[in-house]
Amino acid sequence: MRKNPADQRELLAAAVLHVRSGRANSRSALADLMGLSRSTAGLYVDQLIASGHLNESGLEQGAMGRPKRTLASAPGAGWFAGVEFNAERIQAVRVDFSGRATGSQTKPIQSGPDTRTVLREIKAAVALLSTNAAGPLLAIGAGAPGVVDPNRGVGLHYAFIPDWKNVPIAKMLRDRFSAPVTVDNNLRTIALAEKWFGGGRDLDDYAILGPRAGFGIALVQQGRLTTGAHHAAGEIGLWPWPSIGKGSKDGELHDGLSAPAIWRRLAGISVHAATPPNLRAALVPLATATGPRWNEIIAEYARVLGCVQLLLDLETYFLHGPLTALGARFCQCIETEATRLIPSLSANPLKIVPSTLNDEAGALGAASMAMEAWKPD
């Protein structure tokens, strides 16, 4: 084993991740995945069993050779908290050491929230997760809306909470709970939820479509989250878009393609109409819509995502948020229209699917982020 304690912690944490993911259920499989000798991998396994982070039990009989002992992570070794929020609600989940969700909290936010209120409710939601939790709180992950600096754990800007500027999210949570904290944009935490709990498990290049109060995407390329040089990768809702005009001034994508905007457009009501309390339910009757309004929305989505696909060449786009209520037909119409508008996409076509994850996806992903960042003492 390496003598450097930092190296050992990194390798022990990596071993736990491989076992937790199911990629390594034996010492030999772990050695192969980590590029270690069998003896060295065995020493790490012994240390993690002794510390209570891994279990080794039962026999797994292969087609040939001796039976193998089966490795698994220990659910009761501790837990991770994940919290994700936007201008409408706070969602928090508890995930055990084996990566299974064991509790959740949802807190609606009244319209027009300020930063102080949101932070107070976030702390209250995480505190409630400790009820009946097994083991200690090991780490917290937070998915924040808007532009986030993950290196400092700071929320830089979010248009839908006016005073949300340079908010020290990580420090606030560390001070309250005395646990390591990891922070990133909430759509990026959703990308991790797809990796651990959804359809992204076997994909290296995919995107999260997040038309909610605003409109953005999160990118996974070559198996890694893409953040950008200024932590703003995926903020396509800020693109100026001529077809979404307001008088003589062009609008931005989120003005016309966010979930509330799509509901108003399909329903044929004023752009100033209040968003219904349950936007997803309000969209369900519109899933069979036809006619000029539907066609216009499909064409705008197709043009935007077609351009993104020409740039990034992704395998799959996972649709999240209220627009999943429009179903697979919405996605398929966009795919077809994109190829019609941009014939060259026939070589690398769009594939858009409504996510199978629910509104807890962002919080699950935030807990997954904390889980991936965790290292043993």
KAKALIN-V912355 format. One record per run of one state. SS is the DSSP state (H for helix, E for strand, L for the rest). FROM is the first residue (numbers start at 1). TO is the last residue. If there is no record, write none. Layout:
{{SS	FROM	TO} {SS	FROM	TO}}
//
This chain:
{{L	1	4} {H	5	21} {L	22	26} {H	27	34} {L	35	37} {H	38	50} {L	51	53} {E	54	60} {L	61	67} {E	68	73} {L	74	74} {H	75	77} {L	78	78} {E	79	85} {L	86	88} {E	89	96} {L	97	100} {E	101	108} {L	109	114} {H	115	129} {L	130	136} {E	137	144} {L	145	146} {E	147	149} {L	150	153} {E	154	157} {L	158	164} {E	165	167} {L	168	168} {H	169	177} {L	178	179} {E	180	185} {H	186	197} {L	198	205} {E	206	211} {L	212	214} {E	215	221} {L	222	223} {E	224	226} {L	227	235} {H	236	238} {L	239	239} {E	240	246} {L	247	248} {E	249	252} {H	253	257} {L	258	258} {H	259	267} {L	268	278} {H	279	284} {L	285	291} {H	292	312} {L	313	315} {E	316	319} {L	320	321} {H	322	341} {L	342	342} {H	343	346} {L	347	351} {E	352	354} {L	355	360} {H	361	373} {L	374	377}}
//
